[in-house]
């Protein structure tokens, strides 16, 4: 005898998307204690530490949801498509962030194994006599030189790796904001406007926001 399964309520589907959006947004709020010797990594360490955990949590939720009979309604399939797109996009963005951080670490020569705390620290390689003028004020230059001294880097190199770190942070921030916004929009669509039909287009009755965004990005690349 075939069991009769109750269709998943739209409120539950929307809640799945809304909770995912909240988790993705939370990545941007995570702080991570950064030692002065690694201050140039501060812009990315919080997101780098929180991101994998969020991906794991979202994956677990999706697997738990899929453990039940798949939703047969178009609203259910719409929600799953949105959720899966968000998860894939976030995973890709975190991989790019990790690659950027690896490049920074390679550039500054961070070893793959933790240093022995019993060994003396490497003296700063600061070159205060070099020409170093990026339009900073005297106070800003003093702060940069202090931070560079603590990191054991020349000021020019410190500014370079900090700039790379800020750029990587900006990219993952943009991705998380777009993912969270798309999930929220799709959640509202599931609650109030989803019909029994969905198609690609600019009309309200269309594919999930994140699916259309990803298709647009793929089209821009090709």
ChimeraX attribute file (.defattr): number of C-alpha atoms within 10 A of each C-alpha:
attribute: neighborCount
match mode: 1-to-1
recipient: residues
	/A:1	3
	/A:2	4
	/A:3	5
	/A:4	6
	/A:5	10
	/A:6	8
	/A:7	12
	/A:8	16
	/A:9	15
	/A:10	20
	/A:11	14
	/A:12	14
	/A:13	23
	/A:14	24
	/A:15	18
	/A:16	20
	/A:17	26
	/A:18	22
	/A:19	16
	/A:20	24
	/A:21	24
	/A:22	14
	/A:23	20
	/A:24	28
	/A:25	19
	/A:26	16
	/A:27	22
	/A:28	20
	/A:29	11
	/A:30	15
	/A:31	15
	/A:32	15
	/A:33	9
	/A:34	14
	/A:35	12
	/A:36	16
	/A:37	14
	/A:38	17
	/A:39	17
	/A:40	24
	/A:41	22
	/A:42	19
	/A:43	21
	/A:44	25
	/A:45	23
	/A:46	19
	/A:47	22
	/A:48	21
	/A:49	14
	/A:50	19
	/A:51	26
	/A:52	16
	/A:53	13
	/A:54	20
	/A:55	20
	/A:56	13
	/A:57	14
	/A:58	21
	/A:59	16
	/A:60	12
	/A:61	14
	/A:62	16
	/A:63	11
	/A:64	10
	/A:65	15
	/A:66	12
	/A:67	9
	/A:68	10
	/A:69	11
	/A:70	14
	/A:71	20
	/A:72	10
	/A:73	16
	/A:74	15
	/A:75	26
	/A:76	21
	/A:77	16
	/A:78	25
	/A:79	27
	/A:80	21
	/A:81	18
	/A:82	24
	/A:83	29
	/A:84	16
	/A:85	22
	/A:86	29
	/A:87	21
	/A:88	12
	/A:89	19
	/A:90	22
	/A:91	17
	/A:92	14
	/A:93	20
	/A:94	20
	/A:95	15
	/A:96	15
	/A:97	23
	/A:98	16
	/A:99	13
	/A:100	18
	/A:101	21
	/A:102	12
	/A:103	15
	/A:104	19
	/A:105	16
	/A:106	12
	/A:107	12
	/A:108	14
	/A:109	9
	/A:110	13
	/A:111	9
	/A:112	8
	/A:113	6
	/A:114	7
	/A:115	11
	/A:116	8
	/A:117	7
	/A:118	6
	/A:119	7
	/A:120	8
	/A:121	10
	/A:122	8
	/A:123	11
	/A:124	13
	/A:125	14
	/A:126	20
	/A:127	14
	/A:128	10
	/A:129	6
	/A:130	10
	/A:131	8
	/A:132	12
	/A:133	9
	/A:134	9
	/A:135	8
	/A:136	11
	/A:137	10
	/A:138	9
	/A:139	9
	/A:140	11
	/A:141	16
	/A:142	12
	/A:143	12
	/A:144	18
	/A:145	21
	/A:146	15
	/A:147	21
	/A:148	25
	/A:149	20
	/A:150	18
	/A:151	23
	/A:152	20
	/A:153	21
	/A:154	20
	/A:155	22
	/A:156	18
	/A:157	14
	/A:158	22
	/A:159	18
	/A:160	15
	/A:161	20
	/A:162	18
	/A:163	15
	/A:164	19
	/A:165	22
	/A:166	16
	/A:167	16
	/A:168	20
	/A:169	24
	/A:170	14
	/A:171	14
	/A:172	23
	/A:173	19
	/A:174	12
	/A:175	19
	/A:176	25
	/A:177	16
	/A:178	20
	/A:179	26
	/A:180	24
	/A:181	19
	/A:182	25
	/A:183	29
	/A:184	21
	/A:185	19
	/A:186	28
	/A:187	30
	/A:188	18
	/A:189	22
	/A:190	25
	/A:191	16
	/A:192	12
	/A:193	12
	/A:194	21
	/A:195	14
	/A:196	8
	/A:197	12
	/A:198	17
	/A:199	11
	/A:200	12
	/A:201	10
	/A:202	10
	/A:203	9
	/A:204	13
	/A:205	16
	/A:206	18
	/A:207	21
	/A:208	27
	/A:209	25
	/A:210	24
	/A:211	21
	/A:212	18
	/A:213	16
	/A:214	14
	/A:215	13
	/A:216	12
	/A:217	11
	/A:218	10
	/A:219	9
	/A:220	8
	/A:221	7
	/A:222	6
